[in-house]
Amino acid sequence: MGSPDTELTVMGEISSPYGVRGWVRVRSYTRPPEEILGYACWTLTPRNRPGGPGDAGRPAEARQSIRVMDSLLQKKHLVVKLEGISSRDEAASLSGMQVCIPAGDLPDLPAGEYYWSQLIGLEVANLAGESLGTVDHLVETGANDVLVVKYPGVDADAERLIPWIPQVIRAVDIGAGSLLVDWEGDY
């Protein structure tokens, strides 16, 4: 595993314990879901995106390197046995942790494709130049992925849901940290 300063990419999260012998359910963000098992050593981090706003000032010891010992693919999730985790209580203590790998371990994507982790934190603006907020996370739906964009407003939890479809997504500039969309500010 790399140094604590290694840029990490979120590949999934531990959702809950499974059974009494230290197994955990993992929500994989990879497609297919079992692709996450191709990385034998994971770095577990608290829920906030590593290197993102919620990780600022977080000590490196909040990250934990751990090896995958065994796994089962079930209908809607993976069940994984992690090295050193042998009880339900130990497994429960990992609930909500993000499963990360070094960004450099990921394969390059074709032009126009992005890892979700690259999109989180981008500033979103519409064609009129109006700021719509910041990409907080993405959700997968049956038809397409959806950007969840947080924006300042009266309600601290205000968010916009913007579909990730060609008619809406006009330009992505990872380097500049921006995303241009064909979307009205009052949607």
C-alpha positions as CSV (number, residue, x, y, z in Angstrom):
1,M,0.0,0.0,0.0
2,G,1.2,3.5,-0.7
3,S,2.0,6.3,1.7
4,P,-0.8,8.1,3.6
5,D,-0.6,10.8,1.0
6,T,-1.4,8.4,-1.8
7,E,-4.5,9.7,-3.8
8,L,-7.3,7.2,-3.2
9,T,-10.3,6.3,-5.3
10,V,-13.5,5.2,-3.6
11,M,-14.6,1.8,-5.1
12,G,-17.4,1.0,-2.6
13,E,-18.4,1.0,1.0
14,I,-18.9,-1.5,3.8
15,S,-22.6,-1.5,4.5
16,S,-23.1,-3.9,7.5
17,P,-21.8,-7.0,9.2
18,Y,-22.9,-10.3,7.9
19,G,-23.2,-13.2,10.3
20,V,-21.2,-13.6,13.5
21,R,-17.7,-14.5,12.2
22,G,-16.5,-11.1,10.9
23,W,-17.8,-11.1,7.4
24,V,-19.1,-7.8,6.0
25,R,-21.5,-6.7,3.2
26,V,-19.9,-4.5,0.6
27,R,-21.7,-2.1,-1.7
28,S,-19.5,-2.1,-4.8
29,Y,-19.5,0.9,-7.1
30,T,-17.7,-1.1,-9.8
31,R,-19.4,-2.6,-12.8
32,P,-19.6,-5.5,-12.6
33,P,-19.8,-5.4,-8.8
34,E,-17.3,-8.2,-8.3
35,E,-14.6,-6.2,-10.1
36,I,-13.8,-4.7,-6.8
37,L,-12.4,-8.1,-5.7
38,G,-9.6,-7.7,-8.3
39,Y,-7.9,-5.4,-5.8
40,A,-6.6,-7.7,-3.0
41,C,-5.6,-4.9,-0.6
42,W,-8.1,-2.2,0.2
43,T,-7.7,1.1,2.2
44,L,-10.7,1.7,4.4
45,T,-11.4,5.4,5.1
46,P,-14.3,7.1,7.0
47,R,-17.3,7.9,4.8
48,N,-16.1,11.4,3.6
49,R,-14.3,11.2,0.3
50,P,-10.5,10.8,0.8
51,G,-8.8,14.0,-0.1
52,G,-12.1,15.8,-0.2
53,P,-13.6,18.5,2.0
54,G,-14.6,16.0,4.7
55,D,-11.1,14.5,4.9
56,A,-9.3,17.8,5.6
57,G,-7.2,17.5,8.7
58,R,-8.1,13.9,9.2
59,P,-5.2,11.9,10.6
60,A,-3.6,9.3,8.3
61,E,-4.3,6.7,11.0
62,A,-8.0,7.1,10.2
63,R,-7.2,5.1,7.1
64,Q,-6.7,1.3,7.5
65,S,-5.1,-1.0,5.0
66,I,-6.7,-4.4,4.9
67,R,-6.6,-7.6,2.8
68,V,-9.5,-9.4,1.3
69,M,-9.4,-13.1,2.4
70,D,-12.5,-14.5,0.9
71,S,-15.7,-13.4,-0.8
72,L,-19.2,-14.4,-1.9
73,L,-21.3,-12.8,-4.6
74,Q,-25.0,-12.6,-3.5
75,K,-28.0,-11.2,-5.4
76,K,-27.6,-7.5,-4.5
77,H,-24.2,-7.3,-2.8
78,L,-20.9,-8.9,-2.0
79,V,-20.1,-10.5,1.2
80,V,-16.4,-10.3,2.1
81,K,-14.1,-11.7,4.8
82,L,-11.3,-9.3,5.7
83,E,-8.0,-10.1,7.3
84,G,-8.0,-9.6,11.1
85,I,-11.8,-9.2,11.4
86,S,-13.2,-12.2,13.2
87,S,-16.3,-11.1,15.1
88,R,-19.6,-9.4,14.4
89,D,-18.6,-6.5,16.6
90,E,-15.4,-6.0,14.7
91,A,-17.3,-6.2,11.4
92,A,-19.9,-3.7,12.7
93,S,-17.2,-1.2,13.5
94,L,-16.4,-1.0,9.8
95,S,-19.9,-0.2,8.7
96,G,-20.0,3.0,6.6
97,M,-16.3,2.8,5.9
98,Q,-15.4,3.5,2.2
99,V,-13.4,0.9,0.3
100,C,-10.6,2.7,-1.6
101,I,-7.7,1.8,-3.7
102,P,-4.8,4.0,-5.0
103,A,-6.0,6.0,-8.0
104,G,-2.9,4.9,-9.9
105,D,-4.0,1.3,-9.8
106,L,-7.1,2.0,-11.9
107,P,-7.1,1.3,-15.6
108,D,-7.2,4.3,-17.9
109,L,-10.7,5.1,-19.3
110,P,-11.6,6.0,-22.9
111,A,-12.1,9.7,-23.6
112,G,-15.4,10.9,-22.3
113,E,-15.7,8.4,-19.5
114,Y,-15.0,9.2,-15.9
115,Y,-14.8,7.4,-12.6
116,W,-17.4,8.7,-10.1
117,S,-14.7,9.8,-7.7
118,Q,-13.4,12.2,-10.4
119,L,-16.8,13.9,-10.6
120,I,-17.3,14.4,-6.8
121,G,-16.5,17.9,-5.9
122,L,-16.8,19.4,-9.4
123,E,-18.5,22.8,-9.6
124,V,-21.7,22.6,-11.7
125,A,-22.9,25.5,-13.9
126,N,-25.6,25.7,-16.5
127,L,-25.4,27.1,-20.0
128,A,-26.6,30.5,-18.7
129,G,-23.5,30.6,-16.5
130,E,-25.5,30.1,-13.3
131,S,-23.8,28.1,-10.5
132,L,-25.9,25.1,-9.6
133,G,-23.7,23.8,-6.8
134,T,-21.1,21.1,-6.2
135,V,-21.4,17.4,-7.1
136,D,-21.8,15.6,-3.7
137,H,-22.2,12.0,-4.9
138,L,-23.9,10.0,-7.6
139,V,-26.6,7.4,-7.6
140,E,-27.3,4.6,-10.0
141,T,-30.8,4.2,-11.3
142,G,-32.1,1.7,-13.8
143,A,-32.0,4.1,-16.7
144,N,-28.9,6.3,-16.0
145,D,-26.7,7.6,-13.3
146,V,-27.8,10.8,-11.5
147,L,-25.6,13.6,-10.1
148,V,-26.6,14.7,-6.6
149,V,-25.6,18.4,-6.5
150,K,-25.5,20.3,-3.2
151,Y,-26.2,24.0,-3.4
152,P,-26.2,26.8,-0.9
153,G,-29.7,27.9,0.0
154,V,-32.1,28.3,2.8
155,D,-32.0,24.6,3.5
156,A,-28.6,23.2,4.4
157,D,-29.6,19.9,2.8
158,A,-30.7,21.5,-0.5
159,E,-29.8,19.3,-3.5
160,R,-30.5,19.1,-7.2
161,L,-30.7,15.7,-9.0
162,I,-29.3,16.0,-12.5
163,P,-29.3,13.0,-14.9
164,W,-26.0,11.9,-16.4
165,I,-27.3,11.8,-20.0
166,P,-25.7,13.3,-23.2
167,Q,-28.6,15.8,-23.6
168,V,-27.8,17.3,-20.2
169,I,-24.0,16.8,-19.7
170,R,-22.3,19.3,-22.0
171,A,-18.7,19.5,-20.8
172,V,-16.6,18.0,-18.1
173,D,-13.2,19.6,-17.2
174,I,-11.6,17.5,-14.4
175,G,-8.5,19.7,-14.4
176,A,-10.6,22.9,-13.9
177,G,-13.0,21.2,-11.5
178,S,-16.0,22.1,-13.5
179,L,-19.1,20.5,-15.1
180,L,-21.3,22.3,-17.7
181,V,-24.9,21.1,-17.9
182,D,-28.0,22.0,-19.9
183,W,-30.2,22.3,-16.8
184,E,-32.3,25.2,-15.4
185,G,-31.5,26.6,-12.0
186,D,-35.1,26.3,-10.8
187,Y,-35.4,22.5,-11.5
